[in-house]
Amino acid sequence: MSANLRFDIAAHIATIVLDRPDKLNAMTPDMAAALVDAIATCNTSDDVRVVIVTGAGERAFSAGSDISTLDTYATAWDFRNRQDYCDALRGCRKPVIAAINGYALGGGLETAMACDIRIASTSARFAAPEIKLGWIGGGGMAVGLAHSVGMSNAALMLYTGEMIEADRALAWGLVSEVTAPDALLPRVREIAGQIAARAPIAAETAKLNLRAAHQMPFDKAIEYERDLQAICFATADAAEGRAAFAQRRAPVFRRR
């Protein structure tokens, strides 16, 4: 683990904190490697049912990759094939919630978009500023924005590099909710607790299903959904859910 990334698990909720507030939680290669390792742990741990990603301090979720580290790559090809933290987040099998406190810029915006649910504070600001420095995003910026905010709004952000505020991000569909800064983590933990209380296999399958619905042709997506439903239906947790419903009690799910 990096000294600038905190990772803990409690009550089936994993929390990843980008902890470099003096640098707006900008990502270093060590932080990226630690994030990749944290997600690998989440993927293999039955104790993790949902993941929260946030930034330390009040100023930033993340300002993306630390620009001062970019010239350490020997070639542009090495840079292209670097270990990408957004790929790791997109590959997380558990539901992931971003708690966006302050700036989400460049790779920080890509990090947020790699999460399944995005909750922002009123202080949140979002931008794809790479064009101001002579390049474009490479961690899923264009595809994430196109799917989240639509082509015209994505073009506005990508071509100008200018920031949008939390209210506009909410209106465009980039985030699901906007809260007061002091209510952000309590609200995200509330949502995480709700997800953690659900059947874990069903939650992971719902994530697969949602991604398929987003990417597959309509008829194939429905066919895939029915296959996933059948898999869930055969689990011990589904049997427990049916039994708990019949007995009018809360189910106890064991990811089995």
N, C-alpha and C positions, 0 to 999 in steps of 0.2 A: 504494500500500500504506500501511496505517496503521503508526505507530511501535509500536503495541501488538499487531501481528499479524505473525508470522514465517512465511515460506513458502519452502520449497526443494524441489528435485527431485534425487534421486540414486538410481542403480540402478533406475530405473523406478518409484520410490516418491516420491510427493509428501507432504511433511509440513507441516501447518498447526498452528502453535502460537499459542494465545490467550495473549498475553504482557502481562498486567497483574496480576501476582501480588499486588501490594499492595492491589488491589481485588477479590480472588478471581476475577480474569479476567472481571469483569463486562463485558458488551458495550456499547460506545458505537456511535453511528451510523457513525463513521469505521471502526471495526473491522468492523461489519456490511458496509459497502460493500467493504472490503478482502477479506473472506471471499467475498463474491459474485464479486469479480474473480478471486480465486484459483481458485474452482471453475470459472469460465469458462475459465481457462487449462488446468485439468486436463481439461476436456471436449474441448478442441480440440488438445491436445498428444499426439502419438503416443508421446512419451517417457514419459508417465504411464500406468501400468497399475493402480495402486492408490493410495489416499489414506489417510493417518493424520491424525486430528484429536486434539489433546490440549491441556492447559493447562500454563502455566509454573508451576514451583514444586511444592510438595508439598501445599499446602492445598486447592487447588480445580482441578477441570476447568473449570467456569464457574458463577458464581452467576446467570447469565442477563443480561437487559438491565440496564444501570445505571439504577436508579430515578431518580437525580438528573437524567437526561436526558429523562424521560418528559413533564415539563411544558413541554418546548421545542416540542412540537407545537401548532400553532395551534388545531386542533379535534380532536375525537374521530375525525372522518372522516379527517383527515390521519394520525392515529395508526393507524387501521385499514388505510390504504393505504401504510404505510411499507415500505421495502425490507426483506424478511424473510430473515434468514440461514438459517433452517431450510428455507425453500422452496428456497434455492440448494443446500443439502446434499442435499435429497431429489431435486433435479434433476441431481445429479452422475451422469454415465453410467458412471463407473468405480466399482468396489467401494470402500467407505469403512469404515474401522475407527476406532472411538472408543477411545482409551486414557484411562480415567477415573481420575484421580488426585485423590481428595478430593471436595469438594462438587460435585454436579451438581444445581443448584437452579433451578426455574422454567425460563427459557429455556435454561439449561445442560442440564437434563434433556431438554428438547425437542431440543436440539442433538445429544445422545447418541442419542436415539431416531430422529433423522433419518439416522443412520449405519446401515450394514448389519450390522456386527458390533460388539458392545460387550464389551470386556475391562476389568475393574475391579481396582483394588488393594484390599487389605483396609481401607484408610483411606477408601474411597469412601462417600459418603452421598448419598441421592437424596430429593428432595421436590418437590412441586407447591405451594409456599407462597403462591401469589397470593391464595388465599381469605383469608389472614390480613390482607391489605392492602385487601381489598374488591373484588377482581376475580378473573378466572380466566385461565388460560393461553390464548394465541391463536396459538401456533406449532405446533399439532398435539398439544397435551398430552393431551386426552381420548382422541382416536383412537389415539394412540401407546400410551398406557397400556392402553386396552381391548384392543388387539391383542397387547400384550406380556405383560400380567400377569393378564388376565381382568377381568370386570366388577366382581366384588366387591372385589378388591384395588385396582383402579383407583378405585373409589368411596371406599375407605378413604383413599387418598392424596389424592384431589381434594377430599373433603369436610372432612378434618382439616388438611391442609397439613403434617402431621408427617413427619419424616424416617424413612427405613428404611436399614438398614445393608447392607453388601455381601453378607453371607451370605443375608439375606432376599431381596435383589434376585436373587441366583443361584437360590434356591429357587423364586421366582416366574417365572423366565424372562426377567427384564429384562436380564440380562447372560449371556454365554456361559461366562465363566471369571472366577475371582477369583485374583489372584496377590499375592505379597508386593510392597510398594511398589517395592523396588529391582529386581524382576523384571518389572515392568509393561511398560516400553518394550522391553526385549529380547524379551519374548514377543510383543508386538504387531508388532515388526519381523520376527520369525520368521514369523508368519502372513502379513504383507505380502509377505515374500520368496517364500513358497510361492505366493501368488496371482500375483505378478509373473512367476513362472516359467511360469505356464500360458499358454495361447493367449489373447491379449488380447481378440479379438473374441468368443471363447467366454465369457470371464469377463463381458464387458459384456452379452452375450446372456443368460447365466445370471441376471444381475441383473434384466433385463426379465422373464424367465420367472418368477422368484420373485415379483416384484410382481404379475404377472398371476395366478399361482396363488393369491395372497392375496386378490385382488379379484374375479376372474371366476367365473362359474358353472363347475362342475366340467367339464362336457363342452367348454365353450368354452375353458377353460384348457388342456385336453389338445390341442385343435385348434391353439391358438396355439403351444403347445410344439413340436408337430410342424413347424409353419411355421418357427419359429426354428431348429429342428434342421437343416432343409433348407438354410437360409441359411448356417449354420455349416459344413455339410458341403461347401458349394461354395467355401469359402475356400481360399487357398493354404496357410494355416496348418494346416487340416485335412488337406490332402494331405501336408504336411510331417510331421504327426503320424503318419499311416499309414506313410509311408516310414521314419520313424525307428523305429517299432515293428517293421517288417519287417527293418530293418538292425540292430536291437538297439543303438541309440544314443540319446542324449538329443536331443530335437527342438530346433530353433532357430526360434522363432516371431518373426514380423516384423510382426504386425498387418496382414496382407494376405489 
